[in-house]
Amino acid sequence: MTDRTAAPATRVIGLGNVLMGDDALGPTVIAHLLATYDFPAAVAVSDLGTPGLDLHPHLAGAEALIVVDTVRADGPPGELRLYRKDDILRHPPGPRVSPHDPGLKEALLSLQFAGQDPAEVLLVGVIPGQSEPGSGLSAPVGAAVAAACDAVLAELARLGHAVAPREEPDAPD
Protein backbone atom coordinates (compact mmCIF):
# COMPACT_ATOMS: atom_id res chain seq x y z
CA MET A 1 0.00 0.00 0.00
CA THR A 2 1.06 3.59 -0.29
CA ASP A 3 0.94 6.64 1.93
CA ARG A 4 -2.49 7.45 3.29
CA THR A 5 -4.10 10.85 3.77
CA ALA A 6 -6.24 9.74 6.74
CA ALA A 7 -4.83 9.84 10.25
CA PRO A 8 -4.06 6.21 11.11
CA ALA A 9 -3.40 5.27 14.71
CA THR A 10 0.14 4.07 13.99
CA ARG A 11 2.62 5.79 11.74
CA VAL A 12 5.89 4.40 10.41
CA ILE A 13 8.08 7.13 8.99
CA GLY A 14 11.47 7.15 7.34
CA LEU A 15 13.65 10.22 7.60
CA GLY A 16 16.69 11.02 5.50
CA ASN A 17 18.13 12.38 2.31
CA VAL A 18 18.65 9.85 -0.50
CA LEU A 19 21.37 12.06 -1.99
CA MET A 20 23.55 11.94 1.15
CA GLY A 21 24.90 8.40 1.33
CA ASP A 22 23.94 6.61 4.54
CA ASP A 23 21.40 9.31 5.37
CA ALA A 24 19.19 7.42 2.89
CA LEU A 25 18.60 4.68 5.46
CA GLY A 26 15.09 5.82 6.45
CA PRO A 27 13.76 6.13 2.88
CA THR A 28 15.46 2.84 1.93
CA VAL A 29 13.84 0.91 4.79
CA ILE A 30 10.43 2.41 3.96
CA ALA A 31 10.85 1.43 0.29
CA HIS A 32 11.68 -2.16 1.29
CA LEU A 33 8.72 -2.37 3.66
CA LEU A 34 6.25 -0.98 1.11
CA ALA A 35 7.59 -3.29 -1.61
CA THR A 36 7.32 -6.48 0.43
CA TYR A 37 4.45 -6.07 2.91
CA ASP A 38 0.80 -5.07 3.01
CA PHE A 39 -0.15 -2.94 6.00
CA PRO A 40 -3.55 -2.67 7.70
CA ALA A 41 -5.54 0.56 7.35
CA ALA A 42 -4.58 1.54 10.92
CA VAL A 43 -0.92 1.83 9.86
CA ALA A 44 0.52 4.53 7.60
CA VAL A 45 3.99 3.97 6.15
CA SER A 46 5.66 7.07 4.71
CA ASP A 47 9.02 8.34 3.51
CA LEU A 48 9.14 11.92 4.78
CA GLY A 49 12.58 12.76 3.41
CA THR A 50 14.01 15.72 5.34
CA PRO A 51 11.01 17.57 6.76
CA GLY A 52 13.02 19.77 9.13
CA LEU A 53 10.66 21.91 11.16
CA ASP A 54 7.67 20.49 9.26
CA LEU A 55 7.85 17.19 11.16
CA HIS A 56 5.14 18.10 13.71
CA PRO A 57 2.04 17.61 11.54
CA HIS A 58 3.20 14.11 10.58
CA LEU A 59 3.35 13.09 14.23
CA ALA A 60 0.42 14.95 15.80
CA GLY A 61 -2.42 12.75 16.96
CA ALA A 62 -0.71 9.43 16.30
CA GLU A 63 -1.17 6.81 19.00
CA ALA A 64 2.08 5.09 18.08
CA LEU A 65 5.07 6.19 16.05
CA ILE A 66 7.96 4.25 14.57
CA VAL A 67 10.76 6.39 13.11
CA VAL A 68 13.60 4.99 10.99
CA ASP A 69 16.69 7.17 10.66
CA THR A 70 20.43 7.24 11.12
CA VAL A 71 21.58 8.16 14.62
CA ARG A 72 24.68 9.81 16.05
CA ALA A 73 26.04 7.32 18.55
CA ASP A 74 29.26 5.61 19.49
CA GLY A 75 29.69 2.32 17.71
CA PRO A 76 30.56 0.87 14.36
CA PRO A 77 28.72 1.91 11.18
CA GLY A 78 25.72 -0.31 10.55
CA GLU A 79 25.02 -1.01 14.23
CA LEU A 80 21.28 -1.03 14.98
CA ARG A 81 20.06 1.03 17.93
CA LEU A 82 16.51 1.10 19.30
CA TYR A 83 15.34 4.05 21.35
CA ARG A 84 11.99 4.38 23.14
CA LYS A 85 10.27 7.70 23.77
CA ASP A 86 11.80 8.03 27.25
CA ASP A 87 15.27 7.43 25.80
CA ILE A 88 14.75 10.14 23.18
CA LEU A 89 13.42 12.70 25.67
CA ARG A 90 15.85 11.91 28.50
CA HIS A 91 18.42 14.54 27.52
CA PRO A 92 17.91 18.14 26.39
CA PRO A 93 17.70 18.64 22.62
CA GLY A 94 21.08 19.04 20.97
CA PRO A 95 22.01 21.79 18.55
CA ARG A 96 20.41 21.63 15.15
CA VAL A 97 23.19 21.40 12.58
CA SER A 98 21.05 22.44 9.64
CA PRO A 99 17.46 23.45 8.91
CA HIS A 100 16.95 19.96 7.45
CA ASP A 101 17.61 18.20 10.76
CA PRO A 102 14.33 16.50 11.65
CA GLY A 103 14.35 17.61 15.28
CA LEU A 104 12.47 14.52 16.47
CA LYS A 105 13.04 15.35 20.12
CA GLU A 106 11.85 18.93 19.64
CA ALA A 107 8.76 17.76 17.76
CA LEU A 108 7.89 15.25 20.49
CA LEU A 109 8.37 17.85 23.22
CA SER A 110 6.16 20.36 21.39
CA LEU A 111 3.45 17.76 20.82
CA GLN A 112 3.68 16.65 24.44
CA PHE A 113 3.12 20.25 25.54
CA ALA A 114 0.06 20.42 23.25
CA GLY A 115 -1.27 17.05 24.44
CA GLN A 116 -0.95 15.50 20.97
CA ASP A 117 2.13 13.32 21.40
CA PRO A 118 2.07 9.60 20.60
CA ALA A 119 1.92 7.32 23.64
CA GLU A 120 4.33 4.85 22.02
CA VAL A 121 7.48 5.91 20.15
CA LEU A 122 10.28 3.75 18.79
CA LEU A 123 13.27 5.16 16.93
CA VAL A 124 14.89 2.46 14.83
CA GLY A 125 18.33 3.92 14.32
CA VAL A 126 21.44 2.80 12.52
CA ILE A 127 24.87 4.35 12.99
CA PRO A 128 25.98 5.79 9.63
CA GLY A 129 29.38 5.32 8.06
CA GLN A 130 29.31 8.21 5.62
CA SER A 131 26.82 10.99 5.02
CA GLU A 132 28.36 12.84 2.14
CA PRO A 133 26.86 13.75 -1.22
CA GLY A 134 26.35 10.65 -3.31
CA SER A 135 23.78 7.97 -3.73
CA GLY A 136 23.81 4.59 -2.13
CA LEU A 137 24.33 3.22 1.33
CA SER A 138 27.74 2.11 2.56
CA ALA A 139 28.16 -1.67 2.88
CA PRO A 140 27.67 -1.77 6.68
CA VAL A 141 24.54 0.38 6.60
CA GLY A 142 23.15 -1.48 3.59
CA ALA A 143 23.61 -4.71 5.53
CA ALA A 144 21.55 -3.23 8.41
CA VAL A 145 18.45 -2.57 6.25
CA ALA A 146 17.03 -6.06 6.87
CA ALA A 147 17.52 -5.75 10.64
CA ALA A 148 15.86 -2.31 10.63
CA CYS A 149 12.88 -3.75 8.69
CA ASP A 150 12.67 -6.61 11.19
CA ALA A 151 12.67 -4.14 14.10
CA VAL A 152 9.80 -2.19 12.52
CA LEU A 153 7.80 -5.36 11.91
CA ALA A 154 8.44 -6.60 15.47
CA GLU A 155 7.19 -3.29 16.90
CA LEU A 156 4.08 -3.37 14.72
CA ALA A 157 3.38 -6.91 15.97
CA ARG A 158 3.91 -5.77 19.58
CA LEU A 159 1.37 -2.99 18.95
CA GLY A 160 -1.11 -5.57 17.65
CA HIS A 161 -0.93 -4.85 13.93
CA ALA A 162 -1.02 -7.83 11.58
CA VAL A 163 1.32 -7.18 8.68
CA ALA A 164 1.21 -9.62 5.78
CA PRO A 165 4.00 -10.34 3.31
CA ARG A 166 2.96 -9.64 -0.26
CA GLU A 167 2.36 -12.69 -2.41
CA GLU A 168 4.29 -10.99 -5.19
CA PRO A 169 6.71 -8.45 -3.70
CA ASP A 170 7.71 -5.45 -5.77
CA ALA A 171 11.28 -4.32 -6.20
CA PRO A 172 12.04 -1.50 -3.74
CA ASP A 173 11.92 1.89 -5.46
C-alpha beads as a LAMMPS data file, in Angstrom:
LAMMPS data file: protein, C-alpha beads

173 atoms
172 bonds

1 atom types
1 bond types

-500.0 500.0 xlo xhi
-500.0 500.0 ylo yhi
-500.0 500.0 zlo zhi

Masses

1 110.0

Atoms # bond

1 1 1 0.000 0.000 0.000
2 1 1 1.061 3.587 -0.289
3 1 1 0.939 6.636 1.927
4 1 1 -2.494 7.447 3.292
5 1 1 -4.104 10.846 3.772
6 1 1 -6.242 9.738 6.740
7 1 1 -4.832 9.836 10.246
8 1 1 -4.055 6.207 11.113
9 1 1 -3.396 5.267 14.712
10 1 1 0.143 4.065 13.994
11 1 1 2.622 5.786 11.736
12 1 1 5.891 4.402 10.412
13 1 1 8.080 7.131 8.986
14 1 1 11.466 7.151 7.338
15 1 1 13.646 10.222 7.604
16 1 1 16.686 11.021 5.504
17 1 1 18.127 12.379 2.306
18 1 1 18.650 9.848 -0.496
19 1 1 21.366 12.057 -1.993
20 1 1 23.546 11.944 1.146
21 1 1 24.904 8.397 1.329
22 1 1 23.940 6.608 4.541
23 1 1 21.398 9.312 5.373
24 1 1 19.194 7.424 2.889
25 1 1 18.603 4.677 5.458
26 1 1 15.086 5.823 6.445
27 1 1 13.759 6.126 2.882
28 1 1 15.459 2.838 1.934
29 1 1 13.838 0.905 4.788
30 1 1 10.431 2.414 3.963
31 1 1 10.847 1.435 0.288
32 1 1 11.682 -2.156 1.289
33 1 1 8.722 -2.367 3.664
34 1 1 6.254 -0.983 1.105
35 1 1 7.588 -3.291 -1.607
36 1 1 7.318 -6.478 0.427
37 1 1 4.446 -6.073 2.912
38 1 1 0.800 -5.073 3.013
39 1 1 -0.152 -2.939 5.996
40 1 1 -3.548 -2.671 7.700
41 1 1 -5.539 0.561 7.350
42 1 1 -4.585 1.545 10.919
43 1 1 -0.923 1.827 9.865
44 1 1 0.520 4.533 7.597
45 1 1 3.986 3.972 6.149
46 1 1 5.664 7.072 4.707
47 1 1 9.023 8.340 3.508
48 1 1 9.144 11.924 4.778
49 1 1 12.578 12.765 3.414
50 1 1 14.006 15.722 5.337
51 1 1 11.013 17.566 6.762
52 1 1 13.021 19.765 9.127
53 1 1 10.661 21.911 11.158
54 1 1 7.669 20.488 9.258
55 1 1 7.846 17.194 11.164
56 1 1 5.143 18.102 13.714
57 1 1 2.041 17.609 11.537
58 1 1 3.204 14.109 10.584
59 1 1 3.352 13.087 14.235
60 1 1 0.421 14.951 15.796
61 1 1 -2.424 12.754 16.956
62 1 1 -0.711 9.426 16.303
63 1 1 -1.172 6.812 18.999
64 1 1 2.080 5.092 18.081
65 1 1 5.065 6.194 16.049
66 1 1 7.963 4.253 14.571
67 1 1 10.762 6.387 13.111
68 1 1 13.603 4.991 10.989
69 1 1 16.695 7.172 10.661
70 1 1 20.430 7.239 11.118
71 1 1 21.584 8.164 14.619
72 1 1 24.679 9.808 16.047
73 1 1 26.041 7.317 18.549
74 1 1 29.264 5.615 19.486
75 1 1 29.689 2.324 17.711
76 1 1 30.555 0.873 14.360
77 1 1 28.716 1.908 11.182
78 1 1 25.721 -0.314 10.550
79 1 1 25.020 -1.009 14.228
80 1 1 21.281 -1.030 14.979
81 1 1 20.062 1.034 17.926
82 1 1 16.507 1.095 19.297
83 1 1 15.336 4.052 21.352
84 1 1 11.988 4.377 23.140
85 1 1 10.272 7.705 23.775
86 1 1 11.798 8.034 27.253
87 1 1 15.271 7.432 25.803
88 1 1 14.749 10.143 23.177
89 1 1 13.418 12.703 25.667
90 1 1 15.851 11.906 28.501
91 1 1 18.424 14.538 27.516
92 1 1 17.909 18.135 26.392
93 1 1 17.700 18.641 22.619
94 1 1 21.080 19.044 20.968
95 1 1 22.008 21.792 18.553
96 1 1 20.406 21.631 15.146
97 1 1 23.191 21.400 12.583
98 1 1 21.045 22.438 9.644
99 1 1 17.458 23.450 8.910
100 1 1 16.954 19.964 7.448
101 1 1 17.606 18.202 10.761
102 1 1 14.334 16.496 11.655
103 1 1 14.349 17.611 15.285
104 1 1 12.469 14.520 16.471
105 1 1 13.042 15.346 20.117
106 1 1 11.853 18.934 19.639
107 1 1 8.758 17.764 17.758
108 1 1 7.890 15.251 20.487
109 1 1 8.370 17.851 23.219
110 1 1 6.155 20.364 21.387
111 1 1 3.454 17.759 20.817
112 1 1 3.683 16.653 24.445
113 1 1 3.122 20.250 25.537
114 1 1 0.056 20.420 23.249
115 1 1 -1.271 17.046 24.444
116 1 1 -0.947 15.501 20.970
117 1 1 2.127 13.318 21.400
118 1 1 2.069 9.604 20.597
119 1 1 1.923 7.323 23.636
120 1 1 4.328 4.855 22.016
121 1 1 7.479 5.910 20.155
122 1 1 10.278 3.747 18.793
123 1 1 13.272 5.159 16.934
124 1 1 14.890 2.461 14.825
125 1 1 18.330 3.924 14.316
126 1 1 21.443 2.801 12.516
127 1 1 24.872 4.349 12.991
128 1 1 25.979 5.793 9.628
129 1 1 29.381 5.319 8.065
130 1 1 29.307 8.209 5.624
131 1 1 26.819 10.986 5.019
132 1 1 28.362 12.837 2.143
133 1 1 26.861 13.753 -1.215
134 1 1 26.354 10.651 -3.305
135 1 1 23.782 7.973 -3.732
136 1 1 23.808 4.589 -2.132
137 1 1 24.328 3.220 1.333
138 1 1 27.736 2.105 2.565
139 1 1 28.156 -1.669 2.878
140 1 1 27.669 -1.770 6.683
141 1 1 24.537 0.385 6.603
142 1 1 23.153 -1.478 3.593
143 1 1 23.606 -4.706 5.534
144 1 1 21.550 -3.229 8.405
145 1 1 18.451 -2.567 6.252
146 1 1 17.029 -6.060 6.868
147 1 1 17.525 -5.750 10.645
148 1 1 15.860 -2.315 10.631
149 1 1 12.884 -3.750 8.687
150 1 1 12.665 -6.613 11.194
151 1 1 12.674 -4.142 14.098
152 1 1 9.804 -2.185 12.518
153 1 1 7.803 -5.362 11.914
154 1 1 8.438 -6.598 15.467
155 1 1 7.192 -3.294 16.899
156 1 1 4.081 -3.374 14.720
157 1 1 3.382 -6.912 15.965
158 1 1 3.910 -5.769 19.575
159 1 1 1.375 -2.994 18.946
160 1 1 -1.113 -5.573 17.651
161 1 1 -0.932 -4.848 13.925
162 1 1 -1.023 -7.827 11.585
163 1 1 1.320 -7.183 8.681
164 1 1 1.214 -9.621 5.782
165 1 1 4.002 -10.340 3.313
166 1 1 2.959 -9.638 -0.262
167 1 1 2.362 -12.687 -2.405
168 1 1 4.289 -10.989 -5.192
169 1 1 6.706 -8.451 -3.704
170 1 1 7.714 -5.449 -5.769
171 1 1 11.282 -4.319 -6.205
172 1 1 12.045 -1.499 -3.736
173 1 1 11.924 1.894 -5.457

Bonds

1 1 1 2
2 1 2 3
3 1 3 4
4 1 4 5
5 1 5 6
6 1 6 7
7 1 7 8
8 1 8 9
9 1 9 10
10 1 10 11
11 1 11 12
12 1 12 13
13 1 13 14
14 1 14 15
15 1 15 16
16 1 16 17
17 1 17 18
18 1 18 19
19 1 19 20
20 1 20 21
21 1 21 22
22 1 22 23
23 1 23 24
24 1 24 25
25 1 25 26
26 1 26 27
27 1 27 28
28 1 28 29
29 1 29 30
30 1 30 31
31 1 31 32
32 1 32 33
33 1 33 34
34 1 34 35
35 1 35 36
36 1 36 37
37 1 37 38
38 1 38 39
39 1 39 40
40 1 40 41
41 1 41 42
42 1 42 43
43 1 43 44
44 1 44 45
45 1 45 46
46 1 46 47
47 1 47 48
48 1 48 49
49 1 49 50
50 1 50 51
51 1 51 52
52 1 52 53
53 1 53 54
54 1 54 55
55 1 55 56
56 1 56 57
57 1 57 58
58 1 58 59
59 1 59 60
60 1 60 61
61 1 61 62
62 1 62 63
63 1 63 64
64 1 64 65
65 1 65 66
66 1 66 67
67 1 67 68
68 1 68 69
69 1 69 70
70 1 70 71
71 1 71 72
72 1 72 73
73 1 73 74
74 1 74 75
75 1 75 76
76 1 76 77
77 1 77 78
78 1 78 79
79 1 79 80
80 1 80 81
81 1 81 82
82 1 82 83
83 1 83 84
84 1 84 85
85 1 85 86
86 1 86 87
87 1 87 88
88 1 88 89
89 1 89 90
90 1 90 91
91 1 91 92
92 1 92 93
93 1 93 94
94 1 94 95
95 1 95 96
96 1 96 97
97 1 97 98
98 1 98 99
99 1 99 100
100 1 100 101
101 1 101 102
102 1 102 103
103 1 103 104
104 1 104 105
105 1 105 106
106 1 106 107
107 1 107 108
108 1 108 109
109 1 109 110
110 1 110 111
111 1 111 112
112 1 112 113
113 1 113 114
114 1 114 115
115 1 115 116
116 1 116 117
117 1 117 118
118 1 118 119
119 1 119 120
120 1 120 121
121 1 121 122
122 1 122 123
123 1 123 124
124 1 124 125
125 1 125 126
126 1 126 127
127 1 127 128
128 1 128 129
129 1 129 130
130 1 130 131
131 1 131 132
132 1 132 133
133 1 133 134
134 1 134 135
135 1 135 136
136 1 136 137
137 1 137 138
138 1 138 139
139 1 139 140
140 1 140 141
141 1 141 142
142 1 142 143
143 1 143 144
144 1 144 145
145 1 145 146
146 1 146 147
147 1 147 148
148 1 148 149
149 1 149 150
150 1 150 151
151 1 151 152
152 1 152 153
153 1 153 154
154 1 154 155
155 1 155 156
156 1 156 157
157 1 157 158
158 1 158 159
159 1 159 160
160 1 160 161
161 1 161 162
162 1 162 163
163 1 163 164
164 1 164 165
165 1 165 166
166 1 166 167
167 1 167 168
168 1 168 169
169 1 169 170
170 1 170 171
171 1 171 172
172 1 172 173
